[in-house]
Amino acid sequence: MVSLHLQSTCHVAATLFNWFTGQNIPVETSTPILLCFVLRKIRKRTYNQEIVQGSISSKSFSSLSVSHRPVLLREMHDFCFTIPYGLLVLVGGIVGYARRGSTASLAGGAGSGLVLLLAGFVSLKAFEKRRNSYLALGLETVCALALTFVMGKRYLETFKIMPAGVVAVLSALMSLFYLYKIATGGNHIPPKAD
């Protein structure tokens, strides 16, 4: 029952992402929820164990259909996470301004959110042209690291989980993801179908 609920949540998130961006990206690459990635890893654990043990060669692994293949972290694209992350930061900045009249929240949250959204769309457009946008990836990384630092510092001063703690943890996770993408050469560009 839980697996079915998580699976439907993944599908809804992917559908919203496709609707928002006007794209038709497969669910496996557009799921903006890390929990879905973890769920797929658990369900596809046997394939991972067989690959590690060497009973499935890399050639036979690549020939598995998408529905039977585990989603690898290197195949997850930065824009799939950046656009929802940017929206969350943007909305958080606007809500902070509306509730408390904080112009710092508006400038920091809305400004960072807009930069993240812009970088996410630049990365998406580059991916559509079968290229990587290292400028967008660098911008995403700098924003996530800055938000991690600023909100982490604020959390240590106030010990308020919302919004400082949540944004600091989310930004730290996104920073790690972006640094991983930089270290592995950017988005995985699948080979052209003949």
C-alpha positions as CSV (number, residue, x, y, z in Angstrom):
1,M,0.0,0.0,0.0
2,V,2.8,2.4,0.9
3,S,4.7,1.5,-2.3
4,L,1.6,2.2,-4.4
5,H,1.1,5.6,-2.6
6,L,4.7,6.6,-3.2
7,Q,4.6,5.5,-6.8
8,S,1.5,7.5,-7.5
9,T,3.1,10.5,-5.8
10,C,6.1,10.2,-8.1
11,H,3.8,10.0,-11.1
12,V,1.9,13.1,-10.0
13,A,5.1,15.0,-9.4
14,A,6.4,14.0,-12.8
15,T,3.2,15.0,-14.5
16,L,3.2,18.4,-12.8
17,F,6.8,18.9,-13.9
18,N,6.0,18.0,-17.5
19,W,2.9,20.3,-17.5
20,F,4.8,23.2,-15.9
21,T,7.8,22.9,-18.4
22,G,5.7,21.9,-21.4
23,Q,7.9,18.9,-21.9
24,N,7.2,15.2,-22.3
25,I,10.1,13.9,-20.3
26,P,9.7,10.2,-19.1
27,V,8.8,9.8,-15.5
28,E,12.1,8.1,-14.7
29,T,14.1,11.3,-15.5
30,S,11.7,14.0,-14.4
31,T,10.8,12.9,-10.9
32,P,11.7,15.8,-8.6
33,I,11.3,13.8,-5.4
34,L,14.3,12.2,-3.9
35,L,12.1,9.7,-2.1
36,C,11.1,8.3,-5.5
37,F,14.7,7.7,-6.3
38,V,15.2,5.8,-3.0
39,L,12.0,3.8,-3.6
40,R,13.2,2.8,-7.1
41,K,16.6,1.8,-5.7
42,I,15.0,-0.4,-3.1
43,R,12.6,-2.1,-5.6
44,K,15.5,-2.6,-8.1
45,R,17.9,-3.8,-5.5
46,T,18.4,-7.2,-7.1
47,Y,19.6,-5.6,-10.4
48,N,22.1,-3.5,-8.4
49,Q,23.4,-6.6,-6.5
50,E,23.8,-8.5,-9.8
51,I,25.7,-5.7,-11.4
52,V,28.0,-5.4,-8.4
53,Q,28.6,-9.2,-8.4
54,G,29.3,-9.1,-12.1
55,S,26.4,-11.4,-13.2
56,I,25.0,-8.7,-15.5
57,S,27.4,-7.1,-17.9
58,S,27.3,-3.5,-18.7
59,K,26.0,-4.3,-22.2
60,S,23.1,-6.4,-21.0
61,F,22.4,-3.8,-18.3
62,S,22.1,-1.1,-20.9
63,S,19.8,-3.3,-23.0
64,L,17.3,-3.6,-20.1
65,S,14.1,-1.7,-20.7
66,V,13.6,1.5,-18.8
67,S,10.9,0.0,-16.7
68,H,13.3,-2.8,-15.5
69,R,16.3,-0.6,-15.1
70,P,17.2,1.2,-11.9
71,V,17.5,4.9,-12.2
72,L,21.1,5.8,-11.6
73,L,22.0,9.1,-9.9
74,R,24.1,10.0,-13.0
75,E,21.0,9.8,-15.2
76,M,19.1,12.3,-13.0
77,H,19.3,15.7,-14.5
78,D,19.9,18.9,-12.6
79,F,16.9,20.7,-14.0
80,C,14.6,18.0,-12.7
81,F,15.5,19.1,-9.1
82,T,16.4,22.7,-9.7
83,I,13.0,23.9,-11.0
84,P,11.0,22.5,-8.0
85,Y,13.8,23.7,-5.6
86,G,13.7,27.2,-7.2
87,L,9.9,27.3,-6.9
88,L,10.1,26.3,-3.3
89,V,12.7,29.0,-2.5
90,L,10.7,31.6,-4.5
91,V,7.4,30.8,-2.7
92,G,9.2,30.8,0.6
93,G,10.5,34.2,0.0
94,I,7.2,35.6,-1.0
95,V,5.4,33.9,2.0
96,G,8.0,35.3,4.4
97,Y,7.4,38.8,3.0
98,A,3.6,38.4,3.1
99,R,3.6,37.1,6.7
100,R,6.2,39.3,8.3
101,G,6.9,42.1,5.9
102,S,10.5,41.0,5.7
103,T,12.2,42.6,2.7
104,A,15.3,40.5,3.4
105,S,13.1,37.4,2.9
106,L,11.7,38.7,-0.3
107,A,15.0,39.7,-1.7
108,G,16.9,36.6,-0.6
109,G,14.1,34.0,-1.2
110,A,12.6,35.5,-4.4
111,G,16.0,36.5,-5.8
112,S,17.5,33.1,-5.2
113,G,14.4,31.3,-6.4
114,L,14.3,33.3,-9.6
115,V,18.0,32.7,-10.3
116,L,17.5,28.9,-9.6
117,L,14.5,28.9,-12.0
118,L,16.4,30.7,-14.7
119,A,19.4,28.3,-14.3
120,G,17.0,25.3,-14.4
121,F,15.4,26.4,-17.6
122,V,18.7,27.2,-19.2
123,S,19.9,23.7,-18.3
124,L,16.7,22.2,-19.6
125,K,17.0,24.0,-23.0
126,A,20.6,23.0,-23.3
127,F,19.6,19.4,-22.6
128,E,17.0,19.6,-25.3
129,K,19.9,20.5,-27.7
130,R,21.8,17.5,-26.4
131,R,24.3,19.7,-24.5
132,N,25.3,20.5,-21.0
133,S,25.1,24.0,-19.6
134,Y,28.0,24.3,-17.2
135,L,27.1,28.0,-16.6
136,A,23.7,26.9,-15.3
137,L,25.1,24.1,-13.2
138,G,27.7,26.5,-11.7
139,L,25.0,29.1,-11.0
140,E,22.8,26.4,-9.3
141,T,25.7,25.3,-7.2
142,V,26.6,28.8,-6.1
143,C,23.0,29.6,-5.1
144,A,22.6,26.3,-3.2
145,L,25.9,26.8,-1.3
146,A,25.0,30.4,-0.5
147,L,21.6,29.3,0.8
148,T,23.2,26.5,2.8
149,F,25.6,29.0,4.4
150,V,23.1,31.8,5.1
151,M,20.2,29.6,6.3
152,G,22.5,27.3,8.3
153,K,24.0,30.3,10.1
154,R,20.5,31.6,10.8
155,Y,19.4,28.2,12.1
156,L,22.4,28.1,14.5
157,E,21.5,31.6,15.8
158,T,17.7,31.0,16.2
159,F,17.3,27.2,16.3
160,K,14.1,27.6,14.3
161,I,13.4,24.6,12.1
162,M,11.1,26.5,9.8
163,P,12.3,28.1,7.5
164,A,16.0,28.2,8.3
165,G,16.5,24.6,9.2
166,V,14.5,23.1,6.4
167,V,16.0,25.4,3.8
168,A,19.6,24.8,5.1
169,V,19.2,21.0,4.9
170,L,17.5,21.1,1.5
171,S,20.1,23.5,0.2
172,A,22.9,21.3,1.6
173,L,21.4,18.2,-0.2
174,M,21.1,20.2,-3.4
175,S,24.7,21.4,-3.1
176,L,25.9,17.8,-2.8
177,F,23.8,16.8,-5.8
178,Y,25.2,19.7,-7.9
179,L,28.8,19.0,-6.9
180,Y,28.3,15.4,-7.9
181,K,26.9,16.5,-11.3
182,I,29.9,18.7,-11.8
183,A,32.3,15.9,-10.7
184,T,30.7,13.5,-13.2
185,G,30.7,15.9,-16.1
186,G,27.1,17.3,-16.0
187,N,23.9,15.8,-17.3
188,H,23.9,12.4,-18.8
189,I,23.1,12.8,-22.5
190,P,21.5,9.5,-23.7
191,P,22.7,8.2,-27.1
192,K,20.6,9.1,-30.2
193,A,18.2,6.5,-31.2
194,D,18.9,5.2,-34.7
